[in-house]
Amino acid sequence: MALKELEARYATKRSKDYKLADGGGLYLLVRPTGSKLWRMKYRFADREKLLSFGRYPDLSLAEARLKRAEAKLALAAGRDPGAREAALAGKTFEQAARAWHQNRLEALDEAHAARILARLERDAFPELGAMVLREIKPADVLAMIRKVEARSALDVSRRLKQHVSQIYRFAIPQGWADTDPAAYLADLLKPKPRVRHMPRVSTDELPKLVRAIDAYDGEENPKRRAITRAALMFTLLTWARTNETRLATWAEIERLDGDEPVWRVPAERMKMGREHIVPLPTQAVDLLKALREHSRGAHLFPGEKPGQPLSQNTMIYGCYRMGYRGRQTVHGFRGLASTWANEAECYRPDWIEMALAHADEDEVRSAYNSALYLSPRRRMLQAWADYVQRIIEGGEAKGDRVPPSEKVRGEATEVV
C-alpha cells in the first residue's frame, strides 16, 4: 500500500528505527532522534543494496518517488543506480571520520590515537556512522551527545562534539559536506560539575605540615615508619600522585649517581596515559640513595609483603596519624606545590602544568613530549625542594619561598 503524505508528515519517533513503506523498495526511515530519511532497497548483480535519497520534508514524497523512478530506469538499462548516487551524496560520517583519523595519525601518539578511534566507534558511529554527511543535522549530533551525557560521561561528550567538528572541517574543503552541524551546540551541552579539590591546608600551614612529615613517628615498626616517611616526603618533593609514588620502581630511576637524574614514569601509570619525566631535585636524590642502601626489591617503597608495593592507604593513614584527617590528603600536596609556584610569580603556567602532568589531551597540543620544559621544571622543583629543606632546618621565613636569583627566563620549548 502506497505511503500517504500525512503519514509521512505526522510519523512520530519511537525508541527504535522503523520504516514506512511506499512500495518498489522505497521507504521512509524514522529514527529515534525524529529525523526521517528516504531509503530505497534494490538488487544489482545478485546483491541487495541501499540508496539514500535525502531527508523528509526537505525531499517531499513526490520527489522521492521521482528518484525511485530514475533508479528503476537505471536498473532496467543494466546500470547500478547506487554508483551515481554515491558520487552525488558524498561520504558517510564513518567514512569521513576514518579518513580524518588516518590523516591525523602521524601527529598523534599511538595511545591517544587509539582513544579517539575507540570513542568514535563506541558512541558516534552507532548513531551517525551510516548517515551521509550532508544529511546530519544539529539535532542528530545533539541526540548522540545526550546519550553519552546520560551515563555522566561529560568529558567524553565534549570531546565527541569536538571530534565531529574536526571531521567536518576536514570534509568541507573536499566537497563532502557544506556545514558543520556541531558548530552551535556548545551552549546546549550539560555543564561539567565543579571540581572537588582534595582537602589541603593553607600555604601558611605548610611549614607545620613539612615538619610533621619530617618527624613522622606514626607507626611502631621502625622500618615501616621510615618507608612511610620517605614516601610522603618523596611525593611532596616531586609533585607526584599517590599511585605514581607507591608503584615506583628502581628501573624507572635514571642517572641517580650521575648528572641530571630523572624519574621516568611509564604511560600506563599516568592519568593522561602518557609517559612523564620528573627531574629529581637533590633532596629527592639523597632520599633515594638512602633507601637504596636497604632496598631488597623492585619497588622504591616496598609494602609489608615481599615483592609488593606500598599499600593504597599507607600514606593517607600517615596523614591521619599526623592529625590531618579531613584537612590534608596526599593528593593535596600537589595543590600546595602548585599554589607555591603560582604565588612565586616567576614560573610560567606551562611549566607548572607539565610538572603536575596536567597537559591537555587535545591533539592541538600534538607537540607534547614527556621532556617538555625539562630544564625550567628542574629549576622549579629544586627551588621547591630547597624551600622544603629550609623549613625542616628552621630557616624558613615569610617571603623566603623562592631564591632571589630565580627569574622568568626565556627558554623555548625543550625536547630532549
N, C-alpha and C positions, 0 to 999 in steps of 0.2 A: 504494500500500500504506500502510495507516494506521501512524502512529508508535506505538511501544510505550513505556511509562513507563520501562522500564530503559534504552532507547536514549537517552531524554532525560536521565536521571539520570547516565549514565556517558559522555556525549558529552564528549570532551576538546578543549581548544583547539588550534588549528593556527596556522600563520603568517599565514593569511588568513581572512576571514569564510567560513563555509559554512552551508548550510541543511539541516535535517532536515524533510522534508515530511510533513504529516498528511492532505493532501487537502482539496479545497474551498477552496484558496487559503491555508490555514493552514500555517505552518511555524515551526520554531524556528531562530532565527538565533544561531549560536555565533560569538562574536567572539574575536580573538586574545588579549584580556585574560582570557578564560574566562567572561565573562558570557553568559547565554543569554536571548534576548529573543523573545517571541511576536509574530509578524507575520502579517498576512493581506492577500493581494493580492485586489483585486476591480476590476470595471469599473463606472463610473457616467457616464452622459451621454457614452458613447463614449471615455471616458478611463480609463487604468489608474491606480488609486490604491492606497494602502497604509495599513493600520490597525496601530496599536501597542497590544497588549493588556497588556503588562506583562512582568515578569521571572520566569523559572523559577529556583527552585522556589516563589517567593512566589506565583505563579499556577500551579496544577497543570495537567496535561494535560487533565483533565476540565473544569476551569474555563475553560480556553482554548477548548475545544470548545463550551461554552455560549455564550461570547462570539461565536464564529463563527456559531452558530445564530441569535443575536439580530441579527447583521449581515445574515444571509441574509433574515430576516423583514423587515427594513427595506428591503432591496433589492426584495423581492417587492411591497412596498407603494409602491414608487416613491420612497423616501427614500434620501438619501445617509447611510450609517451613519458615515462619517468626520466629518460635521459635528458630531454629538453627541459622538463620541469625542474630537475635538479640543478641544471645550469642557471635557470632563472631565479630559483629560490635561494641559492647560495648554501652556506654551511648550516648544519645543526649546531646547537650550542656545544654539545660534546665534541664534535669535530673541531670547532674553533678553539675550545678550551685546551684540547690536547695539542693542537698546533702551537698555541700560545705558550703552553708549558714546555714543549720541546724547544721552542725558540729561546726560553729563559734558562735552560739547564746549565749552560756554561757560566752563567753569572751567579748561580746559587750553589751553596754547599749541598752535598748529597742528601743529608738528613732533612734539611729544610725543604728541598725539592720534593722529597717523598711525602712530607707532611702536607704540603699544598695539594698534591695529587690525591692523597687519601681523603682530604677534606672535601674535595670536589666529588670524588667517587661516592663518598658516604652520603652527602647532603644535597649537592647541586644536580648531579646527573640524574638521579631518580625523578626529580621534579622538572628539570629543564632540558636534560640531555637530548631527548629526541625532538625537541621543538626547533624549528627553523629560527635563526637569529632574528629575522625581521618580524616574526610572529610574537616574540616575547614582549610582554607589556610590563610596566612597573608593578602592577598587581600580581603578576606571576612571580616576579623576584621577591616581592614582599611576602607572598604566601610561603615560599621556600624558607625565607628567613624566620618567619613566625614559628615554623615547625622546630627550628633549631632553638629559638628563644624559649619554646615551651619546655625544653629539657634544661633550661637555665644555663645554656652554653653561650653566654652573651659575648664573650671574647671571640668565639668561633663565628657567631652570626655577623659580627663586624668584619671579620676577615673575609667571610664569604661575599659580603657586599663589595668589599674592596676588590676581590678577585673577579667578580662579574664585571665591574667597571674596567678593570685592566684587560679583560678578554675583549670587551667591546672596543676599547681604544686600539687594540691590536687588529680587530676585524674591520672597523670602519674604513681605514685607508685602503684596505684591499677590496672594498666593494661588497663585503659580505653583509653589512648592516649599515643603517643610516643614523641611528641614535642609540644612546646608552640608556636602557630602561632603569638602571640603578642610580642614575645621576642625582635624583631628587628624593632619595629615600632616607638620607641621614637623619632628618628630624623625626622620622617615624620609628626609628629603632628604639628598643627599650633601653633606658639609661643603665649603665653599669652601677652596681651598688657601691657605696662609699667603701674605700679600702679600710679594713680594720687593721690598724697598725699594732704590731706586737708591743706589749707593755714595756716601757723603759723609763728609767729615772731621768731627771733633767740633767743637762750638762754640768750644772753647778754641783750635782751629787756624784758626778763621775769619779772624782778623786777618791771618795769614800768607797765606791764600788771596786775601783782598781786595787785599793789596799786590801779590801776584803778578799779578792781573788788571790792576791799575793800571799795572804796569811791564811788561806783556806785550811781548815782543820776539821771538816765536817764528817770524816769517816775514821773509824778506829784503825783499820788496816793501813799502815803507813805507805805501803806500795800503792794501794788503790787511791789513797788520798793524794799522793804525788801525781799519779796519772790524771786524776780529775782536775787537779790544779793546773797541770800543764796543758790539758785540752782546753780549759776555759781561757787560759792566757793566750794560747796559740790562736784560738778563734777570735779573741779580742784584737790581737795584733794584725791578723790577716784579713779581717772583714769577711770571713767565710760563713757559710751556712752550717747548721749543726751537722747534717749528714755528710757534708763535704769534709768536715774535720774528722768525725768519728770513723769514717770509712777510708781515710787517707792511708796510703801505703808508702813504704820506703822507696819503692820503684818509681813513685811519682815525683820524688825529690831529686832535682838535678843540680850538680855542681855545689854540693853542700860544703865541700872543702876548697872550693875554687872561687873564682870571681863571679859576681852577679848570680848568686844562687836563686833558683826558682822552684815553685811547686806547680807542676803541670797536672791540673785536674781533668780527667778524661770526660768527653762529651756525655757519656751515659750517666754520669753522676750529676750533671749540671741541669738546673731547672729549664734553661733555654735549649738544652740539647746540643751545646757547643763546647768544645774544649776551652778551658780557662787557664791562663797562666798568671800565677801570683808571684810577683817579685818579693823575695823574703828579706825583711829588714834584719839587721844584725842581731837584734834581741831574739827574733824567732829562730835564727840560725843557731845561736847559743843554746836555746831551749832544746832544739832537735839534737844537737851534739851531745847534750847531757842525757837525753833519752836514749840515744843510740848506744851508749855505754852499757845499758842494761837491757837492750832490746833482744828478744829471742824469737820474734815472729815477723810477719809481713806488715802488720799494721803499726802506724806511729803510736796509736793509743789503744793497746790491746784490752780486751774485755776480761772478765773473770775466767771464762772457759778458754782453754788452749786453742789458738787458731782463730778465735772470734774477735771482732772489733768491739770497741766500747759500746755499751747498750744504748738504745734510743733515748732513755730517760736519765742517764747518768749526769749529764751536765745541767739539765733543768732542775734535777733534785739537788744538785750542788748549789744552784741559786736559791732554792728553798732553804737549804741549811744555813746559808749566809743571811737569811732574813729578808729575802726579796720576793717571796711568793706573792703573785698578783701585781708586782711592781716592776719586775725586770725579768725578761726572758733572754735566753742565749741569742735568739734571732734578733732581739732588740739591741745587741751590741752593734749591729750593722747601722742601726738608726743613729746611735750615739756617734759613731765614727763619721757618718755622713753629715750630721749636724756640725761636728767639729770642723770638717773640711770646708763645708759651705760657709760657715761663720768666719773662717780664716780669710776668705775673700782673696786668696792667692792661688786657688786651684780651679782649673776650668771644669765646668759641669761634665764634659765628656770624660775627663779623667776619673772623676768621682763615680760616674755611672759605669764605666768599664771596670773600675776596681770592685764595684759591687756586682759585676756580671749582670747588669741590667740592660745590656744592649737590646734595642728593639728588634723583634723578629722580622719586621717589614723588610722585604727584599730590596727596598730602595737603598738600604744601607748594605749593599752587596759587597762592599769593601771590608766587611767585618773580618777581623783576624784576631786570634787569641792573644797575640802580642801587641795589639794596638796600644799606642801611648805607653809602651813599657817603661821607658826611661823616666818620664814625669810621674808615672804611677809609683815607680821605685822610690823616687824622692819623697813623694807624698806619704807613702806607707812608712818610710824611715822617719819622717818628721813626726808622724803619729806615734810610732814606737818610742821615739825619743821623749815625746811628751808623757807617755805612759811611764817610762823609766824615771823621769823626773818626779812624777807623783810618788812612785814607790820609794825613791830616795829622799822624799820630803822636800824637794826643791821647787815644787810647782807653786806658782803664784798667779793671781788673776792677771790676764793679759799675756801670760807666758806660754801660750799654746802653740805658737809657730816660731821657728828660728827667725830672727830678724833678717837674715840673708835670703830667706825664701821669697822669691818674687815670681810673678807671672812671666813665664818665658815663652818664646815664640816658636816652639817646636812644631814642625809639620807632623802629619800622621806618620808614625813609625811602624814599619812592618819588618820583622826580623824572622 
